[in-house]
Amino acid sequence: MSTLAVGLMYGGATFAAMFSGMPIAFALGAVAVVFMFVFMPGASLDTVSQNVYEELASITLLSIPLFILKGAAIGKSRAGQDLYSAIHAWLYRVPGGLGIANVFACAMFAAMAGSSPATCSAIGSAGIPEMRKRGYPGGFAAGIIAAGGTLGILLPPSITMILYAVAAEQSLGRLFLAGIGPGLLLVVLFAGYAVLRYRQETTRARAAFAGGGARSELLSEETFTFRQRVSALPRVLPFVILLTGVMAALYGGFATPSETAGLGAVMAIALIAVIYGVWKPRDLEPILTATLRESTMLMLIIGMSLLYSYVMSYLQISQAAAQFIVSLHLSPWLLLAAILLLVVVLGFFLPPVSIILMTAPIILPPLRAAGFDLVWFGIVMTIVMEMGLIHPPVGLNIFVIRNIAPDIPLKDVMWGTLPFVGLMAAAVVVLCFLPGIATGVPNVLMGAPTR
């Protein structure tokens, strides 16, 4: 049987398994095992557990459960609410300052937790009620939080970046640094949109009030005394120190990524114990349970995805697909556009973890041959996958928002996120014309990469 026929069967079986409702890890593992049984030597089935173990036995992947523990420790405390409240107290005079405060809070929390759902839940549970109480439309408020939450897979430390570093065999430290510039670019774009949309909403509210309508809460003025603003800082400062300390340990050469993850986890648990009194076994149980559940789920997906990629490689599917793409002799930018379109389509159905591990063997060789910097591409691909977290039909962050704000209609949530999808697409275009936004920081701090 030809490689093309096997590849079509492999892809068809994969989609059939996923659309059957089977969990992603089991779907990928089941397809891989069936094709091993049919197309590979019988003895290969005896090595399934060994292959999965060897793929997971990576010192880089060891950092994932530790970063998850760090994020769970912060996410299960009141750190998100305190962070949001402190930023809001300092930005309340800025038009749309409440929306900007939520964007900034999402960015800072994402940098501490490294998880998009955790960021949405922690900041949204406080931010969405506050925005709605002050007259923000439900879709607008939901869009700000859903989009801000996506920064969790771009700003370091990012679990998605760790997986890409493993799949693309790139420096994790360089990838983390490369995410800072684009992350700040998205923060600026999101905050700018929040200001413009706020001005539009207040203009409508004034016109409605002048026409005899009810006075909107958007027209109410809120004030904070200097004492109140200063008093909000002490609870936030320790977490800023945590973020700074983790980044300094990693980029200062004092610790490896895994050691940094362990340091961050221990510091996070120590901080919530000191600041919020979370130290008793019953207080720590939800944190440890959430860490164990998420780590087990994620590592199972990673293990099955790597087994899936191994079978794909053994059957020459990934190599043949890569060679076919190269044989089309597409211009580099057309090749990039086609690959990013593929990522967008996959984002309709799959989480970033699966997209990276399933597509890396196929798309990275042609991109490398076309002369693209794989660190830069990792950032661009991450932003495109961020779009998948907030665009229908399966945007994960949309359903997180639905859980924390069930009174906002799903239609309003989806329409509220679409402008932010457009801003992310604009950021991708900017990075194509100005790649130094991503590559500048790692090149300055770590030197230009050797070719």
N, C-alpha and C positions, 0 to 999 in steps of 0.2 A: 504493500500500500504506500502511496506517495506521501511525502511529508506534508503537502498541502491538504490532502484528505485527512490525515491524522490531526493536523492543526485545526481544521474546521470542526472535526468531531470533538476535539479537546475544548475549544471555545464554546461550542454548542452545549456540551455536557455541563460546562461550568455555569453558563447562564440558566440552564434548566434547573440545576441544583440550587442556585441562589433564589430563583423565582419560586421555588417550591416552598419557601419559608424556612428552609434549614439555616441554622446559624452559619455565618460566613466561615468560621474556622472549620466546622464539620463539612461544609460544602466543598471547600478547597481540598481538605484532606481526603474526602471520599472520592472525588474525581481523580486525584493523584494516585490513590491506591488502586482504583479500578483500572486505570491505564497502565500502571505498573504490572498488574496481573495479566492484562491482555497483550501488551506490547513489549514487555521487558522480561529478562530471564526470571524464572521462578524463584531463584535464590534472592532476588532483589527485595521480595516481600519480607524476608527475614531481617533486612537491614533498615526497615522503616524507622523503628525507634532509635536506632543508632544514628541514622541520617538527621533526624529531627534534633537529637541531643547535640550532635556535632555542630549543626547550624546555630543552635542557641548558645553554645559554649563560647560566647564572645565577651571579652572584657568590656566592650562598649555597651552591649545589650544589658550588662549587669547594672548599669546606671539607671535603667528605666524604672524598675520597682522602687528604687531609692528616690528618684525624682517624683514618682507618684506619691510616695509617703510624704514627701515635703509638701506637695500640693494638697494632699488630703488634710494634713495638719493645719494648714492655713485656711483651706476651704471650709472645714468643719467648725472653725471658730468665727468670731465676729470681726475678723480682720477686714473682710471685704466691706462690711458696713462702715467700719471706722475709717477705712481708706477713702471711701466715697464721701462720707460726711466731711472729712477734713478738706478734701479738694473742693467740694462745693462751697464750704465756708469762705475759701479764698477767691473763688471765681464768681461769686454771686452777682457782682456788679457788671460782668461782661454779658452782653446780649447773648442769650442762649447758653449762659454759663452753666446751667444745670445739665444740659445735654453734653457740653464740653467736659464737665466734671465726670460724667459717666464714661465718656470716651477715655479720658486720662486714667480714671480708676481701673477701667478694663485693661488698659495697657500695662499699668503697674502690677495689677494682680496677675495678669497673664505672665509677666516676667518672673513672678514669684512662684506661680503654680504650674505653668507649662501645660495647661489643659484648657481647651476651649469650653467644654461643658461646665467645668468647675468655675470658670470665669463668668460665664453667663448666669449660672445659678447664684454665685456669691454676690456679684454686683447687681444683677437684675432683681433679686429678691428685695433689695433696699431701693434701688434706683428707679425701677418701673413704677411702684406706688407713689414715690415722691414726684416723679415727672407728671403722672396722671393727676395727682392732687393739685398740681400747679397749672393744669390746663393743657398739657401736651397731649395730642391725639394718641390713642393707643397704638396704632401702627407705627407712628414715628418713634415713640418710646421703645417699642419692641425692636424696631430696626436698629436703633443705636446700640442696644445691648447685644443683639445677635451679631452685629458686625464687629463690635468691640471684642466680643468673645473669640472671634476668629484669630485675633492676635496671639492667642495662646499657642498656636502651632508655628508662629513665625518668630516671635521674640524669644531669645534664649532665656532659660534652657527649654528646648522644645523636643518632645518625644519623637515627633515626626522627623525632625532634623537628625536625630540619632539614627533612626532607621534608614534615612536617605544616605547618611555617611557610611553605614554598613553596606548598603546595596551598591552605592557608586564608588566605594573605596576612596572616599575623600576625607580630609581632615575635619574632625568634629569641631575643633576649636575655630577653624577658619569658617565653617558653616555658621556657627553661632555668631561670630562677629559680623558675617555678611548679612545676617538677618536684622541687625540693628538699624541701618540706614533705611531700608524699605519699610521696616516697622514704624519708624518715625514718620516716613512719608505718608503711610496710611493713617496714622493718628492725625496728622495735619489735614488730610483730605476729609476724614470723618468729622473732625471738629469744624472745619470750614463749612461743610454741608449742614451741620447742626445749627450754625449761626444763620445761614441763609434761610433754612426752613423755619427757624424760630421767627425771623423777621417777617416771613410770609404769613405765618400763623397769627402773629400779633397784629399785623395790618388787617387781616380778615376780622380778628376779634374787635378791633377798634371800629371798623366799618359796621359790624353787626351791632355793637353797642350804641353807635351814633344813630343807627336806624331804629332804635327802640328795643333792641334785643337785650338779653341778660348780659351782665358784665362777666367776662371770662376771667378765670384765675390767672391767665397769662398776663393780664394787665395789673395784677397785684404786685406790689414791691415788697421784697424781703430784705431784711437787714441783719447783719451780724456785727457785734461790737468787736473791737480789736482783741479784747480779753477772750471772747468766745473763739475767735480764730486761732489765737495762740494756744488756747487750752485743748484744741483738737489735735495738735501736733504730737504730743508725747506718745499717743498710742500708735501713731503711724511710723515714727522715727525708727523704732527697733526693726521693723520689717524692711525699711529702706536700707538699714545697716546690714540686714540679712542678705538682701539682694546684692549690695555692694561687696560684701565679704565673699559671697559665693563666686561672683565674677572675678574678683581680685585673685582668689585662690586658683581659679582655672586659668586665667590669662597671665597671671604673674608667674606661672610655672611652678607654683607651690604644690599642686595636686593634679592628679589625672582626672578625667571626666567622672570616672566611677567614684574616686575619693571625694571629689567635689560634691557629687550627689549625696554621698553619705554624710558629709559635713553639713550640707544644706538641710537634710532630713533631721539630723540631731539638733541643729540650731533652731529649726522651726518648732520642734516639739518643746525645746527648752523655752522658747519665747512664749508660746501659748500657755505653758505651765506658769510662767512668771506673770504674764500680763492678764490672762483670763482665768487663771486657777485651774486649768485643764491638766490634771496630773493623776487623778484617781483612776483605778482600773476601769470603772464604769464610764468615765469620761473619755478614756483612750480607746475603749472598745469600738465605737463607731468609726474612728480614724483608722484603726488597724483592720477592721472588717472591710471598709471601703478600699483600702490599699490592697488587701489580699484579693478581693473580688476583681478589681480593675486590672491588677497585675496579672492574675491568672488568665483572665479573658484576653488581655492584650498579648501575653506571651504565647498563648495557644494559637491566636491568629497568626502571630509571627512565625511560629514553628510550622504550622500547616501551610502558610504562604511560601515559606522557604522550601518545603517539600514539594509543593506545587511547581515552584520555579525550577527545582532540581529535575523533576520529571520532564518539564517542558524543554529543558536544556538537553537532557539525555536523548529525547526523541527528536532533537535537532529543530524543534519548532521555533524557539527563540532565535537561533542562528539564521534559519531560513527567512524568518520575518525581517530580521535586521538586514540581511543581504538583499532582500527584495526592496526594502526602503532605500538602500544605497543605490541599487540598480536603476531606480527611477530617475536618478541624477537631478533631483530637485535642487533649486537654489537653497542656500542655508536658511534664509528667512522663511521660505515657503515650507521647508522641512519642519522648522520650529513651529510655524503656525499649525501645520497638520497634526503634530504631536500634541500641542496644547489643546487643540480641538478634541483630540482623543481623550485627553485628561478631563476636559469639561464634560464630555458624554459619560465617562466612567463615574464622574462625580455625582451623576444623577442617582447612582445605585450603590456605590461603594464608599467606605470611609477611606481617608488618606493612607492609613497603614496598608490596606490591601492594594490600593492603586500603586503605591511605590514598589512594593515587593513583587507584584505581578507584572508590571510594565518595565521595570529597570533592565532586565536582560534583553529586551527588545529595543527600547528607545535610546539607551545610553551609548551603545557602539556607534550608531549613525551620527549622533550628536557630537561625539568625540571626533569622529572622522571629518565632520563638517567644521571643526575648529572651535566649537563653543566651549566656554569655560564651564565645567560641570558644577562648580560651586555657584556660579551665577545662575545657571539653569535650575539648580536646586531651589534657589530663592524664588525664581519665577514660577516654577512648578508648585511650590508651596502656596503662593498667592492664588494661583488658579484652583488649587484644592481647597483653599479657604472659601472661594466662591461656592464650591460644592456644599459647604457647611450651612449656607444660608439661602441657596436657591432651591426651588421645588424640583422634584417631588419629595426628595428624601433628606432635605437639609437638616442635619442633626440639631443644630442650634435652634431651628424653628420649633422643634418639638420640646426642647428644653424650656424655651420661652412659654410654650403652651402649658407646661407643668407648673411654672411659677406664676403665670398670669392667665389662668383659664378663662377669665371673663373677656379677654380680647379675642375677637373672632379670628379664626385661622386665616381667612382671606385678608384681613387687615394686617396681620403679621407678615404674610408673604409680600403684599404690596409695600409694606414698610421697609422690607429688606432689599427690594430691587434697586433703589438708587445706590445703595452701598455696593451691590454687585457691579454696577456701572463704574463706581469709583475704583474698585479693585482692578477692573479691566483697564481703566485709564492708567493705573499705577504700573501694570504690566507693560503698557506701551511706553511709558516714561523710562522704565528700566531697560527697555530695548534700545532706546536712544541714548540713555545715560547709564551704562552699566556700572560706572564708578560708584553710584549710590550704594550698590551692593558690595563691589569688590574693593572699594577704596579703603575702608577701615581694616579689613584683614591684610591687605597689601602693605599698609603703613605699619601695623603692629607686628606682623609676622613675616613680612617680606614678600616680594612677588613670587608666585609659584613657579617651580621649574617645569619646563615642558619636556 
